[in-house]
């Protein structure tokens, strides 16, 4: 696992383009160009198998993106633990994130790791879609994509 840096940034950009269509993330907490954020990549066979980006603000660490291509192998967990360790080193005791209402897999993943749903942001995805029109209307399993859920963990 290594930090996102100038040597691997092109690979990070290519990963976001392939998996998300772009590296721009529009969520209720802001508009982010993910390849410019702090983060970590996990590589296997010279390919990104996992990627996490984050920002530090308001005495919290906010996870902006987490992708794991190799599900069930501990990649996502290792990335989460890495960012939680960064928070501890900076004496920050809250890690937060937002996910969309359709992302049941992510909700299960985060809650198993101690994250709690702390708020629902109604229509957050609908508002983001006004800025980034490529956000689909329907998400995982045909669920209408409308809202965000905020999760936090005290570490």
Rosetta constraint file for C-alpha pairs under 8 A:
AtomPair CA 1 CA 40 HARMONIC 6.64 0.50
AtomPair CA 1 CA 41 HARMONIC 5.69 0.50
AtomPair CA 1 CA 42 HARMONIC 4.56 0.50
AtomPair CA 1 CA 43 HARMONIC 6.81 0.50
AtomPair CA 2 CA 40 HARMONIC 5.46 0.50
AtomPair CA 2 CA 41 HARMONIC 5.57 0.50
AtomPair CA 2 CA 42 HARMONIC 6.71 0.50
AtomPair CA 3 CA 38 HARMONIC 7.40 0.50
AtomPair CA 3 CA 39 HARMONIC 5.66 0.50
AtomPair CA 3 CA 40 HARMONIC 4.31 0.50
AtomPair CA 3 CA 41 HARMONIC 6.27 0.50
AtomPair CA 4 CA 8 HARMONIC 6.28 0.50
AtomPair CA 4 CA 9 HARMONIC 6.33 0.50
AtomPair CA 4 CA 12 HARMONIC 7.69 0.50
AtomPair CA 4 CA 35 HARMONIC 7.79 0.50
AtomPair CA 4 CA 38 HARMONIC 6.39 0.50
AtomPair CA 4 CA 39 HARMONIC 5.36 0.50
AtomPair CA 4 CA 40 HARMONIC 5.37 0.50
AtomPair CA 4 CA 41 HARMONIC 6.48 0.50
AtomPair CA 5 CA 9 HARMONIC 5.76 0.50
AtomPair CA 6 CA 10 HARMONIC 7.92 0.50
AtomPair CA 8 CA 12 HARMONIC 6.37 0.50
AtomPair CA 9 CA 13 HARMONIC 6.18 0.50
AtomPair CA 9 CA 35 HARMONIC 6.46 0.50
AtomPair CA 10 CA 14 HARMONIC 6.19 0.50
AtomPair CA 11 CA 15 HARMONIC 6.15 0.50
AtomPair CA 11 CA 48 HARMONIC 7.72 0.50
AtomPair CA 12 CA 16 HARMONIC 6.32 0.50
AtomPair CA 12 CA 35 HARMONIC 6.14 0.50
AtomPair CA 12 CA 48 HARMONIC 7.81 0.50
AtomPair CA 13 CA 17 HARMONIC 6.17 0.50
AtomPair CA 13 CA 22 HARMONIC 7.80 0.50
AtomPair CA 13 CA 23 HARMONIC 6.48 0.50
AtomPair CA 13 CA 35 HARMONIC 5.93 0.50
AtomPair CA 14 CA 18 HARMONIC 6.06 0.50
AtomPair CA 15 CA 19 HARMONIC 6.06 0.50
AtomPair CA 15 CA 48 HARMONIC 7.26 0.50
AtomPair CA 16 CA 20 HARMONIC 5.23 0.50
AtomPair CA 16 CA 21 HARMONIC 6.48 0.50
AtomPair CA 16 CA 22 HARMONIC 5.52 0.50
AtomPair CA 16 CA 23 HARMONIC 5.02 0.50
AtomPair CA 17 CA 21 HARMONIC 4.34 0.50
AtomPair CA 17 CA 22 HARMONIC 4.37 0.50
AtomPair CA 17 CA 23 HARMONIC 6.27 0.50
AtomPair CA 18 CA 22 HARMONIC 7.69 0.50
AtomPair CA 23 CA 32 HARMONIC 7.99 0.50
AtomPair CA 23 CA 33 HARMONIC 5.52 0.50
AtomPair CA 23 CA 34 HARMONIC 5.25 0.50
AtomPair CA 23 CA 35 HARMONIC 6.42 0.50
AtomPair CA 24 CA 31 HARMONIC 7.01 0.50
AtomPair CA 24 CA 32 HARMONIC 5.63 0.50
AtomPair CA 24 CA 33 HARMONIC 4.56 0.50
AtomPair CA 24 CA 34 HARMONIC 6.16 0.50
AtomPair CA 25 CA 31 HARMONIC 5.74 0.50
AtomPair CA 25 CA 32 HARMONIC 5.07 0.50
AtomPair CA 25 CA 33 HARMONIC 6.33 0.50
AtomPair CA 25 CA 34 HARMONIC 6.79 0.50
AtomPair CA 25 CA 64 HARMONIC 7.81 0.50
AtomPair CA 26 CA 30 HARMONIC 6.15 0.50
AtomPair CA 26 CA 31 HARMONIC 4.54 0.50
AtomPair CA 26 CA 32 HARMONIC 6.44 0.50
AtomPair CA 26 CA 128 HARMONIC 5.67 0.50
AtomPair CA 26 CA 131 HARMONIC 7.50 0.50
AtomPair CA 26 CA 132 HARMONIC 6.92 0.50
AtomPair CA 27 CA 31 HARMONIC 6.36 0.50
AtomPair CA 27 CA 98 HARMONIC 7.78 0.50
AtomPair CA 27 CA 124 HARMONIC 7.15 0.50
AtomPair CA 27 CA 125 HARMONIC 7.16 0.50
AtomPair CA 27 CA 128 HARMONIC 6.11 0.50
AtomPair CA 28 CA 121 HARMONIC 7.85 0.50
AtomPair CA 28 CA 124 HARMONIC 5.87 0.50
AtomPair CA 28 CA 125 HARMONIC 7.86 0.50
AtomPair CA 28 CA 128 HARMONIC 7.26 0.50
AtomPair CA 28 CA 148 HARMONIC 7.81 0.50
AtomPair CA 32 CA 37 HARMONIC 7.86 0.50
AtomPair CA 33 CA 37 HARMONIC 7.03 0.50
AtomPair CA 34 CA 53 HARMONIC 6.54 0.50
AtomPair CA 34 CA 64 HARMONIC 7.72 0.50
AtomPair CA 34 CA 65 HARMONIC 7.72 0.50
AtomPair CA 35 CA 53 HARMONIC 8.00 0.50
AtomPair CA 37 CA 53 HARMONIC 5.98 0.50
AtomPair CA 37 CA 54 HARMONIC 6.30 0.50
AtomPair CA 37 CA 55 HARMONIC 6.71 0.50
AtomPair CA 38 CA 53 HARMONIC 5.67 0.50
AtomPair CA 38 CA 54 HARMONIC 5.65 0.50
AtomPair CA 38 CA 55 HARMONIC 6.59 0.50
AtomPair CA 39 CA 51 HARMONIC 7.36 0.50
AtomPair CA 39 CA 52 HARMONIC 5.32 0.50
AtomPair CA 39 CA 53 HARMONIC 4.09 0.50
AtomPair CA 39 CA 54 HARMONIC 5.82 0.50
AtomPair CA 39 CA 83 HARMONIC 7.96 0.50
AtomPair CA 40 CA 51 HARMONIC 5.78 0.50
AtomPair CA 40 CA 52 HARMONIC 5.37 0.50
AtomPair CA 40 CA 53 HARMONIC 6.63 0.50
AtomPair CA 40 CA 79 HARMONIC 6.97 0.50
AtomPair CA 41 CA 48 HARMONIC 6.46 0.50
AtomPair CA 41 CA 49 HARMONIC 7.58 0.50
AtomPair CA 41 CA 50 HARMONIC 5.63 0.50
AtomPair CA 41 CA 51 HARMONIC 4.45 0.50
AtomPair CA 41 CA 52 HARMONIC 6.56 0.50
AtomPair CA 41 CA 79 HARMONIC 7.92 0.50
AtomPair CA 42 CA 48 HARMONIC 5.83 0.50
AtomPair CA 42 CA 49 HARMONIC 5.60 0.50
AtomPair CA 42 CA 50 HARMONIC 4.82 0.50
AtomPair CA 42 CA 51 HARMONIC 6.27 0.50
AtomPair CA 42 CA 75 HARMONIC 7.26 0.50
AtomPair CA 42 CA 79 HARMONIC 7.86 0.50
AtomPair CA 43 CA 47 HARMONIC 5.23 0.50
AtomPair CA 43 CA 48 HARMONIC 4.40 0.50
AtomPair CA 43 CA 49 HARMONIC 5.18 0.50
AtomPair CA 43 CA 50 HARMONIC 6.83 0.50
AtomPair CA 44 CA 48 HARMONIC 6.43 0.50
AtomPair CA 44 CA 49 HARMONIC 6.00 0.50
AtomPair CA 49 CA 68 HARMONIC 5.95 0.50
AtomPair CA 49 CA 69 HARMONIC 5.00 0.50
AtomPair CA 49 CA 70 HARMONIC 6.08 0.50
AtomPair CA 49 CA 75 HARMONIC 7.67 0.50
AtomPair CA 50 CA 66 HARMONIC 7.50 0.50
AtomPair CA 50 CA 67 HARMONIC 5.40 0.50
AtomPair CA 50 CA 68 HARMONIC 4.26 0.50
AtomPair CA 50 CA 69 HARMONIC 5.95 0.50
AtomPair CA 50 CA 70 HARMONIC 7.40 0.50
AtomPair CA 50 CA 75 HARMONIC 6.17 0.50
AtomPair CA 50 CA 76 HARMONIC 6.73 0.50
AtomPair CA 50 CA 79 HARMONIC 7.62 0.50
AtomPair CA 51 CA 65 HARMONIC 7.59 0.50
AtomPair CA 51 CA 66 HARMONIC 5.72 0.50
AtomPair CA 51 CA 67 HARMONIC 5.22 0.50
AtomPair CA 51 CA 68 HARMONIC 6.58 0.50
AtomPair CA 51 CA 79 HARMONIC 7.38 0.50
AtomPair CA 52 CA 63 HARMONIC 7.28 0.50
AtomPair CA 52 CA 64 HARMONIC 7.52 0.50
AtomPair CA 52 CA 65 HARMONIC 5.40 0.50
AtomPair CA 52 CA 66 HARMONIC 4.39 0.50
AtomPair CA 52 CA 67 HARMONIC 6.47 0.50
AtomPair CA 52 CA 79 HARMONIC 6.40 0.50
AtomPair CA 52 CA 80 HARMONIC 7.83 0.50
AtomPair CA 53 CA 63 HARMONIC 6.02 0.50
AtomPair CA 53 CA 64 HARMONIC 5.46 0.50
AtomPair CA 53 CA 65 HARMONIC 5.19 0.50
AtomPair CA 53 CA 66 HARMONIC 6.69 0.50
AtomPair CA 54 CA 61 HARMONIC 6.76 0.50
AtomPair CA 54 CA 62 HARMONIC 5.45 0.50
AtomPair CA 54 CA 63 HARMONIC 4.31 0.50
AtomPair CA 54 CA 64 HARMONIC 5.04 0.50
AtomPair CA 54 CA 65 HARMONIC 7.02 0.50
AtomPair CA 54 CA 83 HARMONIC 7.88 0.50
AtomPair CA 55 CA 61 HARMONIC 5.82 0.50
AtomPair CA 55 CA 62 HARMONIC 5.32 0.50
AtomPair CA 55 CA 63 HARMONIC 6.65 0.50
AtomPair CA 55 CA 64 HARMONIC 7.13 0.50
AtomPair CA 56 CA 60 HARMONIC 5.79 0.50
AtomPair CA 56 CA 61 HARMONIC 4.50 0.50
AtomPair CA 56 CA 62 HARMONIC 6.18 0.50
AtomPair CA 57 CA 61 HARMONIC 6.42 0.50
AtomPair CA 57 CA 62 HARMONIC 7.50 0.50
AtomPair CA 59 CA 92 HARMONIC 5.94 0.50
AtomPair CA 59 CA 93 HARMONIC 7.98 0.50
AtomPair CA 59 CA 94 HARMONIC 7.54 0.50
AtomPair CA 60 CA 87 HARMONIC 7.76 0.50
AtomPair CA 60 CA 92 HARMONIC 5.97 0.50
AtomPair CA 60 CA 93 HARMONIC 6.97 0.50
AtomPair CA 60 CA 94 HARMONIC 5.06 0.50
AtomPair CA 60 CA 95 HARMONIC 5.78 0.50
AtomPair CA 60 CA 96 HARMONIC 7.04 0.50
AtomPair CA 61 CA 87 HARMONIC 6.36 0.50
AtomPair CA 61 CA 92 HARMONIC 7.24 0.50
AtomPair CA 61 CA 94 HARMONIC 6.40 0.50
AtomPair CA 61 CA 95 HARMONIC 4.77 0.50
AtomPair CA 61 CA 96 HARMONIC 6.23 0.50
AtomPair CA 62 CA 95 HARMONIC 5.75 0.50
AtomPair CA 62 CA 96 HARMONIC 4.76 0.50
AtomPair CA 62 CA 97 HARMONIC 5.35 0.50
AtomPair CA 63 CA 95 HARMONIC 7.27 0.50
AtomPair CA 63 CA 96 HARMONIC 6.24 0.50
AtomPair CA 63 CA 97 HARMONIC 5.03 0.50
AtomPair CA 63 CA 98 HARMONIC 7.89 0.50
AtomPair CA 64 CA 97 HARMONIC 6.53 0.50
AtomPair CA 64 CA 98 HARMONIC 7.65 0.50
AtomPair CA 66 CA 76 HARMONIC 7.26 0.50
AtomPair CA 67 CA 76 HARMONIC 7.12 0.50
AtomPair CA 68 CA 75 HARMONIC 6.22 0.50
AtomPair CA 68 CA 76 HARMONIC 5.55 0.50
AtomPair CA 70 CA 75 HARMONIC 6.75 0.50
AtomPair CA 71 CA 75 HARMONIC 7.14 0.50
AtomPair CA 71 CA 76 HARMONIC 7.58 0.50
AtomPair CA 74 CA 78 HARMONIC 6.01 0.50
AtomPair CA 75 CA 79 HARMONIC 6.29 0.50
AtomPair CA 76 CA 80 HARMONIC 6.19 0.50
AtomPair CA 77 CA 81 HARMONIC 6.10 0.50
AtomPair CA 78 CA 82 HARMONIC 6.13 0.50
AtomPair CA 79 CA 83 HARMONIC 6.44 0.50
AtomPair CA 80 CA 84 HARMONIC 6.16 0.50
AtomPair CA 81 CA 85 HARMONIC 6.12 0.50
AtomPair CA 82 CA 86 HARMONIC 6.40 0.50
AtomPair CA 83 CA 87 HARMONIC 6.30 0.50
AtomPair CA 84 CA 88 HARMONIC 6.29 0.50
AtomPair CA 84 CA 95 HARMONIC 6.95 0.50
AtomPair CA 84 CA 155 HARMONIC 7.31 0.50
AtomPair CA 85 CA 89 HARMONIC 6.15 0.50
AtomPair CA 86 CA 90 HARMONIC 6.31 0.50
AtomPair CA 87 CA 91 HARMONIC 6.13 0.50
AtomPair CA 87 CA 92 HARMONIC 4.87 0.50
AtomPair CA 87 CA 93 HARMONIC 6.52 0.50
AtomPair CA 87 CA 94 HARMONIC 7.62 0.50
AtomPair CA 87 CA 95 HARMONIC 7.39 0.50
AtomPair CA 88 CA 92 HARMONIC 5.55 0.50
AtomPair CA 88 CA 93 HARMONIC 6.41 0.50
AtomPair CA 88 CA 155 HARMONIC 7.45 0.50
AtomPair CA 93 CA 154 HARMONIC 5.54 0.50
AtomPair CA 93 CA 155 HARMONIC 4.92 0.50
AtomPair CA 94 CA 152 HARMONIC 6.67 0.50
AtomPair CA 94 CA 153 HARMONIC 5.70 0.50
AtomPair CA 94 CA 154 HARMONIC 4.74 0.50
AtomPair CA 94 CA 155 HARMONIC 6.09 0.50
AtomPair CA 95 CA 152 HARMONIC 5.63 0.50
AtomPair CA 95 CA 153 HARMONIC 5.34 0.50
AtomPair CA 95 CA 154 HARMONIC 6.66 0.50
AtomPair CA 95 CA 155 HARMONIC 7.44 0.50
AtomPair CA 96 CA 150 HARMONIC 7.13 0.50
AtomPair CA 96 CA 151 HARMONIC 5.61 0.50
AtomPair CA 96 CA 152 HARMONIC 4.24 0.50
AtomPair CA 96 CA 153 HARMONIC 6.42 0.50
AtomPair CA 97 CA 150 HARMONIC 5.78 0.50
AtomPair CA 97 CA 151 HARMONIC 5.49 0.50
AtomPair CA 97 CA 152 HARMONIC 6.59 0.50
AtomPair CA 98 CA 148 HARMONIC 6.12 0.50
AtomPair CA 98 CA 149 HARMONIC 5.42 0.50
AtomPair CA 98 CA 150 HARMONIC 4.37 0.50
AtomPair CA 98 CA 151 HARMONIC 6.15 0.50
AtomPair CA 99 CA 103 HARMONIC 6.71 0.50
AtomPair CA 99 CA 106 HARMONIC 7.42 0.50
AtomPair CA 99 CA 107 HARMONIC 7.81 0.50
AtomPair CA 99 CA 148 HARMONIC 5.45 0.50
AtomPair CA 99 CA 149 HARMONIC 5.43 0.50
AtomPair CA 99 CA 150 HARMONIC 6.64 0.50
AtomPair CA 100 CA 125 HARMONIC 7.42 0.50
AtomPair CA 100 CA 145 HARMONIC 7.01 0.50
AtomPair CA 100 CA 146 HARMONIC 7.53 0.50
AtomPair CA 100 CA 147 HARMONIC 5.87 0.50
AtomPair CA 100 CA 148 HARMONIC 4.39 0.50
AtomPair CA 100 CA 149 HARMONIC 6.05 0.50
AtomPair CA 101 CA 145 HARMONIC 6.49 0.50
AtomPair CA 101 CA 146 HARMONIC 6.87 0.50
AtomPair CA 101 CA 147 HARMONIC 5.39 0.50
AtomPair CA 101 CA 148 HARMONIC 5.57 0.50
AtomPair CA 101 CA 149 HARMONIC 6.37 0.50
AtomPair CA 102 CA 139 HARMONIC 5.73 0.50
AtomPair CA 102 CA 140 HARMONIC 5.55 0.50
AtomPair CA 102 CA 141 HARMONIC 7.66 0.50
AtomPair CA 102 CA 143 HARMONIC 5.61 0.50
AtomPair CA 102 CA 144 HARMONIC 7.20 0.50
AtomPair CA 102 CA 145 HARMONIC 6.23 0.50
AtomPair CA 103 CA 107 HARMONIC 6.40 0.50
AtomPair CA 103 CA 139 HARMONIC 7.75 0.50
AtomPair CA 103 CA 140 HARMONIC 6.46 0.50
AtomPair CA 104 CA 108 HARMONIC 6.18 0.50
AtomPair CA 105 CA 109 HARMONIC 6.16 0.50
AtomPair CA 106 CA 110 HARMONIC 6.02 0.50
AtomPair CA 107 CA 111 HARMONIC 6.01 0.50
AtomPair CA 108 CA 112 HARMONIC 6.17 0.50
AtomPair CA 109 CA 113 HARMONIC 6.71 0.50
AtomPair CA 110 CA 114 HARMONIC 6.62 0.50
AtomPair CA 110 CA 115 HARMONIC 5.33 0.50
AtomPair CA 110 CA 116 HARMONIC 7.89 0.50
AtomPair CA 111 CA 115 HARMONIC 4.71 0.50
AtomPair CA 111 CA 116 HARMONIC 6.06 0.50
AtomPair CA 114 CA 153 HARMONIC 6.14 0.50
AtomPair CA 115 CA 151 HARMONIC 5.77 0.50
AtomPair CA 115 CA 152 HARMONIC 5.17 0.50
AtomPair CA 115 CA 153 HARMONIC 4.58 0.50
AtomPair CA 116 CA 151 HARMONIC 5.09 0.50
AtomPair CA 116 CA 152 HARMONIC 5.41 0.50
AtomPair CA 116 CA 153 HARMONIC 6.33 0.50
AtomPair CA 117 CA 149 HARMONIC 6.72 0.50
AtomPair CA 117 CA 150 HARMONIC 5.74 0.50
AtomPair CA 117 CA 151 HARMONIC 4.31 0.50
AtomPair CA 117 CA 152 HARMONIC 6.64 0.50
AtomPair CA 118 CA 149 HARMONIC 7.67 0.50
AtomPair CA 118 CA 150 HARMONIC 5.64 0.50
AtomPair CA 118 CA 151 HARMONIC 5.43 0.50
AtomPair CA 118 CA 152 HARMONIC 6.54 0.50
AtomPair CA 119 CA 149 HARMONIC 5.93 0.50
AtomPair CA 119 CA 150 HARMONIC 5.19 0.50
AtomPair CA 119 CA 151 HARMONIC 7.24 0.50
AtomPair CA 120 CA 147 HARMONIC 7.13 0.50
AtomPair CA 120 CA 148 HARMONIC 5.90 0.50
AtomPair CA 120 CA 149 HARMONIC 4.53 0.50
AtomPair CA 120 CA 150 HARMONIC 6.16 0.50
AtomPair CA 121 CA 147 HARMONIC 5.77 0.50
AtomPair CA 121 CA 148 HARMONIC 5.08 0.50
AtomPair CA 121 CA 149 HARMONIC 6.09 0.50
AtomPair CA 121 CA 150 HARMONIC 7.53 0.50
AtomPair CA 122 CA 146 HARMONIC 7.07 0.50
AtomPair CA 122 CA 147 HARMONIC 4.77 0.50
AtomPair CA 122 CA 148 HARMONIC 6.64 0.50
AtomPair CA 123 CA 127 HARMONIC 6.21 0.50
AtomPair CA 123 CA 146 HARMONIC 5.11 0.50
AtomPair CA 123 CA 147 HARMONIC 4.77 0.50
AtomPair CA 123 CA 148 HARMONIC 7.51 0.50
AtomPair CA 124 CA 128 HARMONIC 6.18 0.50
AtomPair CA 124 CA 146 HARMONIC 6.52 0.50
AtomPair CA 124 CA 147 HARMONIC 5.03 0.50
AtomPair CA 124 CA 148 HARMONIC 5.77 0.50
AtomPair CA 125 CA 129 HARMONIC 6.03 0.50
AtomPair CA 125 CA 145 HARMONIC 6.65 0.50
AtomPair CA 125 CA 146 HARMONIC 4.87 0.50
AtomPair CA 125 CA 147 HARMONIC 5.28 0.50
AtomPair CA 125 CA 148 HARMONIC 6.56 0.50
AtomPair CA 126 CA 130 HARMONIC 6.81 0.50
AtomPair CA 126 CA 145 HARMONIC 7.76 0.50
AtomPair CA 126 CA 146 HARMONIC 5.45 0.50
AtomPair CA 126 CA 147 HARMONIC 7.33 0.50
AtomPair CA 127 CA 131 HARMONIC 7.27 0.50
AtomPair CA 128 CA 132 HARMONIC 6.06 0.50
AtomPair CA 128 CA 135 HARMONIC 7.87 0.50
AtomPair CA 129 CA 133 HARMONIC 4.82 0.50
AtomPair CA 129 CA 134 HARMONIC 7.07 0.50
AtomPair CA 129 CA 135 HARMONIC 5.62 0.50
AtomPair CA 136 CA 145 HARMONIC 7.26 0.50
AtomPair CA 137 CA 144 HARMONIC 6.06 0.50
AtomPair CA 137 CA 145 HARMONIC 5.44 0.50
AtomPair CA 137 CA 146 HARMONIC 7.67 0.50
AtomPair CA 138 CA 142 HARMONIC 5.64 0.50
AtomPair CA 138 CA 143 HARMONIC 5.60 0.50
AtomPair CA 138 CA 144 HARMONIC 4.41 0.50
AtomPair CA 138 CA 145 HARMONIC 5.03 0.50
AtomPair CA 139 CA 143 HARMONIC 5.26 0.50
AtomPair CA 139 CA 144 HARMONIC 6.00 0.50
AtomPair CA 139 CA 145 HARMONIC 5.38 0.50
